[in-house]
Amino acid sequence: MKIIDEFKQFAMRGNVVDMAVGIIIGGAFGKIVSSLVSDILMPPLGLMIGGVNFTDLKITIKQAAIDASGAMTPPVTINYGNLVQVIFDFLIVAFAIFMMIKLMNRLNRRKEEVPAAQATPPPTPEDITLLREIRDLLNKQK
C-alpha cells in the first residue's frame, strides 16, 4: 500500500500534471502544424519548384515484377520525400515553439519589472521622522 500512496503523491505533484498537459497540448499542436505544412505551405512550394509533391519523391531500387505464378511483387523504393516533409514539419514546429517561448519570456520580464518599480517604499512623512529623532534624543539622555 505504501508504494501506491507514494505513486499517487508523485503523480499528483504539480510538475507531473503540468508535464502531462504539455504533452497532450503539444501533440494536438503538432497535428495542427503538420496540417498547416502539408495542406497550406507545401502545395505552393511544390508548385514553385515545378509541381513536385514532396511525399511522392522516391528512388526506385527495384521495379515491380510479376513472377511465374502471376503474383506481383511491389517495387523497392527509398521514400526520401517523406523525410523532406517531416523536416519541414519539424522546422516549422520548432520555429513556432521558439516564437511562443520568446513571447512568454517577454511577458514574464514585463511582469517582473512592474513589481520592482512598486517595491520601493514611499518616503517617510516628516512627522514620523521628527518623532524618531525625538525618541533617539531621549534615549541618549538616559
LINLINWO-V823662 format. One record per residue. N is the residue number from 1. RES is the residue in one small letter. SS is DSSP state (@ for helix, = for strand, . for the rest). Layout:
N:RES:SS  N:RES:SS
This chain:
1:m:.  2:k:@  3:i:@  4:i:@  5:d:@  6:e:@  7:f:@  8:k:@  9:q:@  10:f:@  11:a:@  12:m:.  13:r:.  14:g:@  15:n:@  16:v:@  17:v:@  18:d:@  19:m:@  20:a:@  21:v:@  22:g:@  23:i:@  24:i:@  25:i:@  26:g:@  27:g:@  28:a:@  29:f:@  30:g:@  31:k:@  32:i:@  33:v:@  34:s:@  35:s:@  36:l:@  37:v:@  38:s:@  39:d:@  40:i:@  41:l:@  42:m:@  43:p:@  44:p:@  45:l:@  46:g:@  47:l:@  48:m:@  49:i:.  50:g:.  51:g:.  52:v:.  53:n:.  54:f:@  55:t:@  56:d:@  57:l:.  58:k:.  59:i:=  60:t:=  61:i:=  62:k:=  63:q:.  64:a:.  65:a:=  66:i:=  67:d:.  68:a:.  69:s:.  70:g:.  71:a:.  72:m:=  73:t:=  74:p:.  75:p:.  76:v:=  77:t:=  78:i:=  79:n:.  80:y:@  81:g:@  82:n:@  83:l:@  84:v:@  85:q:@  86:v:@  87:i:@  88:f:@  89:d:@  90:f:@  91:l:@  92:i:@  93:v:@  94:a:@  95:f:@  96:a:@  97:i:@  98:f:@  99:m:@  100:m:@  101:i:@  102:k:@  103:l:@  104:m:@  105:n:@  106:r:@  107:l:@  108:n:@  109:r:@  110:r:@  111:k:@  112:e:@  113:e:@  114:v:@  115:p:@  116:a:@  117:a:@  118:q:@  119:a:.  120:t:.  121:p:.  122:p:.  123:p:.  124:t:.  125:p:.  126:e:@  127:d:@  128:i:@  129:t:@  130:l:@  131:l:@  132:r:@  133:e:@  134:i:@  135:r:@  136:d:@  137:l:@  138:l:@  139:n:@  140:k:@  141:q:@  142:k:.
